[in-house]
Amino acid sequence: MTPAITEADIEHANLATLKALGYAVVSGPTIAPEESGAMVGRWDDVVLRGRRWRG
C-alpha cells in the first residue's frame, strides 16, 4: 500500500514554503566543503555560521 503522503511530498512542500518566505534553496552538493561555493567547513557541520539566507 502506497502512503498518501510521502517524505518527498513533505520535503517539497517545506522547501516551497521556505522559498516563499525569502530563503534560498540550494542542494547539498552545491555548498559542500570541497566546492567553491562551500558554506560548511566539514560535512558534519550542521550550523551555517555567519551566513545570511534571507534576501
ZABARO-221966 format. One line per field, with one value per residue: residue number from 1; residue in three letters; x, y, z of N, C-alpha, C, O in turn. Coordinates in Angstrom, 3 decimals, decimal comma. Layout:
num c(NUM|...)
residu c(ALA|...)
nc1 c(X|...)
nc2 c(Y|...)
nc3 c(Z|...)
cac1 c(X|...)
cac2 c(Y|...)
cac3 c(Z|...)
cc1 c(X|...)
cc2 c(Y|...)
cc3 c(Z|...)
oc1 c(X|...)
oc2 c(Y|...)
oc3 c(Z|...)
***
This chain:
num c(1|2|3|4|5|6|7|8|9|10|11|12|13|14|15|16|17|18|19|20|21|22|23|24|25|26|27|28|29|30|31|32|33|34|35|36|37|38|39|40|41|42|43|44|45|46|47|48|49|50|51|52|53|54|55)
residu c(MET|THR|PRO|ALA|ILE|THR|GLU|ALA|ASP|ILE|GLU|HIS|ALA|ASN|LEU|ALA|THR|LEU|LYS|ALA|LEU|GLY|TYR|ALA|VAL|VAL|SER|GLY|PRO|THR|ILE|ALA|PRO|GLU|GLU|SER|GLY|ALA|MET|VAL|GLY|ARG|TRP|ASP|ASP|VAL|VAL|LEU|ARG|GLY|ARG|ARG|TRP|ARG|GLY)
nc1 c(0,844|0,650|1,755|-0,305|0,863|4,151|7,620|9,088|7,073|6,524|9,023|9,278|7,095|7,844|10,251|9,235|7,689|9,672|11,140|9,190|9,112|11,393|13,829|16,863|17,059|19,153|21,050|22,646|25,197|26,053|26,881|28,849|31,785|34,128|33,642|33,583|31,616|31,325|29,661|30,003|32,531|33,169|31,686|30,203|29,348|26,619|25,475|25,249|27,226|27,439|26,183|23,924|20,731|18,322|16,811)
nc2 c(-1,190|2,131|5,055|7,913|10,394|11,169|11,158|12,684|14,346|15,946|17,146|18,645|20,405|21,804|23,015|24,669|26,402|27,652|28,912|30,700|32,375|33,785|32,555|31,103|28,262|25,652|22,914|20,224|19,277|21,619|23,360|21,996|21,067|20,825|22,298|25,335|27,074|26,576|26,290|25,156|23,927|21,331|18,099|17,308|19,624|21,368|23,807|26,758|29,031|32,573|33,053|34,600|34,046|35,081|37,157)
nc3 c(0,000|-0,930|0,687|1,448|1,724|1,101|2,228|0,457|-0,578|1,667|2,048|-0,356|-0,081|2,244|1,383|-0,620|0,916|2,510|0,476|-0,455|1,717|1,405|1,688|0,456|-1,551|-1,877|-3,221|-1,434|-2,533|-3,818|-1,819|-0,564|1,379|-0,250|-2,511|-4,563|-3,736|-1,049|2,054|4,391|6,583|7,080|6,494|8,711|9,927|11,150|11,496|9,741|10,176|10,289|7,890|5,669|4,908|4,062|1,614)
cac1 c(0,000|1,404|1,272|-0,946|1,849|5,493|8,643|9,411|5,992|6,724|10,230|8,978|6,205|8,632|11,168|8,435|7,325|10,862|11,444|8,187|9,466|12,584|15,049|17,456|17,053|20,267|21,279|23,816|26,467|26,420|27,525|29,739|33,078|35,167|33,200|33,919|30,529|31,204|29,075|30,380|33,929|33,222|30,366|29,422|28,870|25,166|25,080|25,942|27,530|27,821|25,538|22,659|19,919|17,152|17,132)
cac2 c(0,000|3,368|6,081|9,060|11,475|10,598|12,048|13,620|15,337|16,869|17,916|19,619|21,425|22,639|23,836|25,704|27,380|28,431|29,765|31,769|33,280|34,523|31,787|30,476|26,801|25,125|21,496|19,920|19,271|22,987|24,026|21,001|21,629|20,848|23,110|26,761|27,737|25,903|27,009|24,393|23,554|19,868|17,505|17,161|20,927|21,459|25,206|27,586|30,259|33,757|33,090|35,317|33,281|35,800|38,196)
cac3 c(0,000|-1,054|1,613|0,818|1,737|1,221|2,758|-0,628|-0,614|2,789|1,758|-1,416|0,484|3,156|0,592|-1,282|1,946|2,842|-0,676|-0,456|2,810|1,029|1,892|-0,716|-1,519|-2,664|-2,959|-0,617|-3,266|-4,184|-0,685|0,045|1,799|-1,284|-3,653|-4,482|-3,023|0,250|3,184|5,583|6,558|7,117|6,269|9,940|10,396|10,968|11,560|8,748|10,913|9,532|6,571|5,592|3,980|3,570|0,658)
cc1 c(0,891|0,856|0,672|0,021|3,214|6,444|9,023|8,348|6,186|7,943|9,952|8,080|6,975|9,596|10,423|8,041|8,516|11,240|10,476|8,458|10,754|13,896|15,550|17,434|18,157|20,478|22,565|25,123|26,951|27,199|28,493|31,109|34,113|34,806|33,544|32,843|30,304|30,617|29,328|31,850|34,132|31,802|29,546|29,045|27,370|24,657|25,913|26,189|27,930|27,189|24,209|21,829|18,743|17,574|16,717)
cc2 c(1,257|4,406|7,267|10,245|10,842|11,617|13,098|14,707|16,397|17,751|18,997|20,742|22,365|23,539|24,959|26,795|28,259|29,381|30,947|32,794|34,046|33,806|31,222|28,970|26,321|23,663|21,303|19,933|20,670|23,676|23,105|21,601|21,751|21,698|24,584|27,549|27,178|26,817|26,273|24,027|22,051|19,345|17,403|18,498|21,016|22,893|25,993|28,951|31,386|33,838|33,806|34,643|34,044|36,953|39,515)
cc3 c(0,000|-0,070|0,856|0,719|1,960|1,846|1,716|-0,742|0,467|2,543|0,717|-0,896|1,405|2,401|-0,127|-0,290|2,299|1,708|-0,728|0,644|2,544|1,259|0,576|-0,523|-2,446|-2,302|-2,163|-1,370|-3,660|-3,074|0,057|0,359|0,686|-2,509|-3,464|-3,737|-1,630|1,315|4,487|5,461|6,505|6,918|7,542|10,576|10,129|11,001|10,560|9,378|9,967|8,154|6,661|4,515|3,407|2,683|1,119)
oc1 c(1,775|-0,354|1,103|-0,007|3,404|6,109|9,252|8,679|6,032|7,907|10,355|8,286|6,784|9,743|10,930|8,060|8,383|11,618|10,889|8,074|11,168|14,964|14,761|17,757|18,107|20,125|23,468|26,086|28,155|28,082|28,907|31,547|34,901|35,600|33,771|33,141|29,206|31,025|28,914|32,355|35,121|30,831|28,316|28,472|26,914|23,532|27,140|25,446|28,652|27,633|23,461|22,191|18,222|18,559|16,920)
oc2 c(1,401|4,618|7,581|11,000|10,070|12,794|14,261|15,869|17,591|18,955|20,146|21,907|23,580|24,711|26,076|27,979|29,480|30,526|32,072|33,957|34,866|34,381|30,900|28,470|26,552|23,229|22,138|20,542|20,875|24,489|23,405|22,534|22,697|21,797|25,033|28,595|27,292|27,970|26,721|23,837|21,557|20,066|17,409|18,509|20,767|23,164|25,897|29,903|31,184|34,633|33,634|34,669|33,673|37,639|40,506)
oc3 c(0,844|0,004|-0,253|-0,252|2,899|1,976|2,051|-0,978|0,214|2,797|0,898|-1,237|1,356|2,747|-0,228|-0,626|2,379|1,955|-1,011|0,515|3,364|1,049|-0,312|0,554|-3,654|-1,206|-2,221|-0,903|-3,818|-3,350|1,177|-0,314|0,685|-3,444|-2,340|-3,161|-1,086|1,458|5,557|4,355|5,965|7,148|7,479|11,666|9,014|10,581|10,547|9,138|8,991|7,326|7,623|3,339|2,355|2,954|0,417)
***
